[in-house]
């Protein structure tokens, strides 16, 4: 458990760039370096997270922890990856964030954003090589990327994943995907029952004004509705708690959540601390746990049998289609917001090319890349 916690804690300290970058960081750390799972298993976790509401990259991390150490392993992975951003956003909520205006700090953050471009580009290329070998997969990948770049919305994302699954079942199903001795599919409906109980409780608690129960209900409902995670959570949170917090304060929390490493969903930490001034730490804990909980409960319904499920011919075809679409999603995310928010001038693009070349040729550890890009960004900011 300590190994899982410490590995995810290290990533939680350096994972800038949002969900797409996190998927790249996880793949490099747990597939390439530690080899806790192979590329196929990892991509199946990514595909599963795309169909579930909740924090996409954190669900992948939870699945890796569960794969490595069961339920406690999943919880250790969640705690390790989320703790740094939780602590930072809580401190920002109760203190001043003026230090973010320091030139060297802003430069270091910009350097880490450039690293996110390198990591996402590497993950996109690697997954393209692995999952887009067939002509159908390449077409799905390209069509997904084009659709998301031209029409970036949650409905389009869900629609392309559904279409990709249908195309996969129709054109990419292989007859030998299942063997006679394949284990039976056993879904764990206890977790689905807990998810439904949580929904029912939130419908009651949402009408209990000025209570921790209302805070839990607001964030649990948002966590139950967000598909794709990341920046998609912003409009739902604004709808849910916007009337209880000033627009300026809400946008400050959003900006800070983008500036620090870790999952975007820890914006709930900042908002929870602001909403429960009697005990900001208690409000932050309740809001954070509530927004992550629904996605993890739904992952647990099928995670234990996901390998068996993915062996069925039709499911295997659907996964093949979705994996191709996920590569397209990563490609679109590489452009917007990862590339557009980081590469501002020609020097930035040159540094990305240098970093990508170093990564492919010398394959340095992620830690050295983070140190190098942060130092480089900080140094250039002083010129």
N, C-alpha and C positions, 0 to 999 in steps of 0.2 A: 504493500500500500504506500509505503514511503517513497519507493522508487517511482510509482505512478504519479504521486502528488508532486514530488520534486521536479520531475520532467515537465509536467504541465505548468508548474509554477514558473520554471525558467522561461517557457514559451509565453506565459501570461505577462511576463515582464518586458518582452520584446516584440510581441505580435501586433505591430502597427499595420494599418491598411485595410481593415474591415474583413468581412466574411470570406471574400475570394482569396485574400492574402492568407488568412488563417488556414484555409484548406491547403494552400501551398506549403505553409510552415509545417502543418501536421504531416503532410505527405513526406516532406524531406526528413523530418525528425523520426517518424515512427515506421515509415516504409523503407526509406533509403538508408538511414543511419542505424537505427536500433533494430529494424526488421522484426517488429512486434507482429506485423501482419503483412500480407503481400498486396500487390497493387490491385488485384481483383477484389479481395475482401474490402480494402479501403474504399474503392470506388462504389462498391455495393452499399456501404454506409453512407457515402455522399448521396447516392441515388435515393436511398430511403429517407434521408433528411429532407430532400426536396419535396417529398410528398406529404410531410408532416408539418403542421403549424409549429411555430416556435423558433428559437434561435439556431439557425441552420448550422453554423460552424461549431457552436457549443454542443449541439446534438451529435455531430461527428466526433468531437472530443469525448463526449460521454460514452459513445459507442465503442471507441478505442479503449477507454478505461474499463468498460464492461467486458470487452473481449479479453482483456489482459487479466482482470481480477474480479469479475462478477460485479454484483451491485455495488459493493463497497469500492471496487476499482472505478466504477463510473462516477460515484460520488467524490472520490479522491481526485479524479481528473477534473471534474467541475469545480471543486473547491480551489485546486491549484491554479487553474487557468483564469478563474474569475476573481480571486482574492486581490491581485494587484490593482486592477481597475476599480474594484469595489472600494478599496482603501483610499485610492487617489480621489475618486469622485466624492466620497464622503468628506474627505478633508477639504476639497474645493467647496462643498456645500456649506461647511461651517466656518471656513476661513476665507482668505482672499486668494485669488488666482493671479495676482500681479506678476509673480515670477515668470509666468508664461510669456510675458511681454519682453523678457530679457532676450537680447539678440542672439546670444550663444545657444540658449535653450530652443528658441524658434528655429535656429539653423540646424540643430541636432534633429529636431522633429522633421524638418524638411528632408534631411539626409535619410531618415528612416522611411519616409514616404517613397523616396527613390528606390530604396531596397525593396519595398513592397512591389514596385513595378517589376523588378528583376525576379522576385520569387513567384509572382503570379504568371509572368511570361514563361518561366521554367515549368511551372505546374501545367500550364495550358499546352505547351509543346509536348511534355511527357505523356499527358493524358490523351492528346491527339494521336500520338504514335501508338498508344496502347489500345484505344477504343474506336479509332476511326480508320481502320484498315479497309473496310468494305466501302464500296461506292455509296450505298444507301446511308451509311453512318456519316460519311463526309458531307453528303447533301443535307442531312439533318443538322449537323453541326453548323454548317454555313447558314442555313435558313434560320436557325435559332438565333445566331449572333446578329444577323441582319434585322430580324424582327425586334429583338430587344434593344438594339442600338437606335432604330428608327421609331419604335413605339415603346419606350421604357415604362411599363406599368405592371402592377401585380397580376391583373387579369391576363395580360399577354403572356407573362411568364408561366402561369398555370396552364393556359391554353396550349402553349408550345410543348410543355411537358406531357400533357394528355395526348396531343397529336403524336409526339415522339413515341410514347408507349404503344399507341395503336399501330403506328407504322412498324414498330419493332415486333409486335405480335404477328402482324400480317406478313412482313417481308424478311424478318431476321430470326425467326424461330428455328432452332435446330432440333432434329428428332432425337439426337443422342444426348440431350441435356439431362436426362434422368435415368437412373439405374434401378433395377428391381429392389435392391436393398436400401434404397434411399429412405432416411427416417421420415416418419409422418410429421405433418405440420401441426404444431401445437401452439396456438396463440394463448397468451396469458391474459385472460379476461379480467383478472383481479385488478390489473393496472387500469384497464378501460373503465371498470366500475369506479375506481378512485377518481379518475378524470371526470366522469359524469357527476359523481358526488360533489366534486369541486365546483363544477358548473352550477349545480343546484344551490350550493351554499353561497356562491357569489351572487346569484340572483336575489337571494334574501339579504345578504350583507350589504349589497350596493345601496340599499335603502336605509342603512343605519348611519346617519350623518355624523361627522366628527368622531369617527371611531377607527381603530386599527383594522377592524373588520371591513370597513368600506375601502380602505387602502388596499387590503388584500384582494377584495373583489374587483376593484378597478384594474389592477395589474394582472390578475389571473385571467380576466376576460380578454385583455389585450394579448397576453401570451397564447391564448387559445385561438386567436384569429389571425395572427401574423404568419403568413407563408413566405419563406425565403429569408426571414430574419433581417439583420442589418438595418439599413436606412428605412426599410419598409415600416419599421415600428414607429417612426416619427409621427405620421398623420394620425395613427390610431391612439397614441399616447396623448397627442394634443386634443383629440376629441374627448378622451376619457377624463383627463385631469386639467385641461386647459382653463376651465372656469375657476379652479382653485389655486392657480399660480399665474403670476404676471407673464405676458408674452416675452418680455425682455429676459426674465429669469429662466423661462423655459428654453429660449434659444441659447442662453449662456451655457446651460447644462448640455445641450446638444453639441455645441461647439467644443466643449471640454471633452465630451465622450468621443469625439472624432480625433482629438489631439493626443489621446493617451492610448497605450496598447490594450488589447483584450477585446471582449465582446461589446458591441454597441448596446446590447440590452442592459448593460449596467448604467445606462442613463436613468433607469428606474431607481438606482441607489441615490443619485442626486435629487431626483424628484421626491422620493420617499422621505429623505431627510428634511426637505423643505415643507412637506405636507404635514409632518408630525413634529412640530417644534417642541412639544413637551419632552420628547426624548428622541432627538434626531437619529441616533444610532439604531434605535428600535424601529423607527419608520423606514430607515434604509434597508434593514434586514428583511422586514416583512415584504416590502415592495420588490426587492431583488428576488427573494425566494418565490414569490407569487408569480412573477413574470416568466421565470425559467421552468417552474414546476409542470405546467400542462404539456409542454413539448417533450420533457423527459418521460412523463407517464405514458404518452402515446408511443414513444420509441420502445419502451419496455414491453408493450403489448406484443410486438412481433420480433423484437431483436434476438431473442433466444433461439427462435426457429428461422431466422432470416436466411441462414445458409441452406436449410432444407427448402424454404420457399423459393429461393433463387435458382434451385436445380430444376424446378418444373419447367417444361418446354415453353409454355406461353409466358410465364413469369420471366424466364431467362431472356426471351425475345424482347419483352417490355423493358427489362433492365438494360439490354444492349441499346435499345432506342433511346432510353432516358440518359444513359451514360454519354451517348453521342451529343444529346441536347445539353447535358451538363458542361461538356467541353465548349459548346457554343455560348453558354451562359458565362463561363469563365472568360472566354475571349471578349465578350461584350463588357464584362466587368473590368477586364484589363484596360479597355479604352475609357469607360466611364463607370465609376469615378476614379479608379486607381491612377491611370495615366494622366487624365486631364487635371487632376488635383495636385499632381506632383511635378510633371514636366512642364516648366513654365518658359524656360529659355534654352538656347542651343547647348549650353554647358550641361544642363540637366540631362539632356538626351545623350550627350557624350558620356557622362558618368554612368548612365544606365547601360549603355553598350559595353563599357569597360567592365562594369560589375557582372553583367551577364556572361561575358567572355571568361572572366576569372572563375565564375561559378561552373561553367561547363568544362573548362580546361583543367583547373586545379581541384575542383570540388571541395572547397574549404568548409569548415564547420559553420553552422548558422551563427554561432556566438561571435566568431571572428568577423563575419559579414556585418552583423549588427554594430559591433564596436567600430569597425572601419567606416561604415556609412555615417554613423552618428558623429564620429570625430571629424570626418570630412565635411559634413554639413555645418558643424559648429565652427570649424576653421574657416571655411569659405565665407561664413556670415560676418566675420571680423575684417574681411578684406575691403 
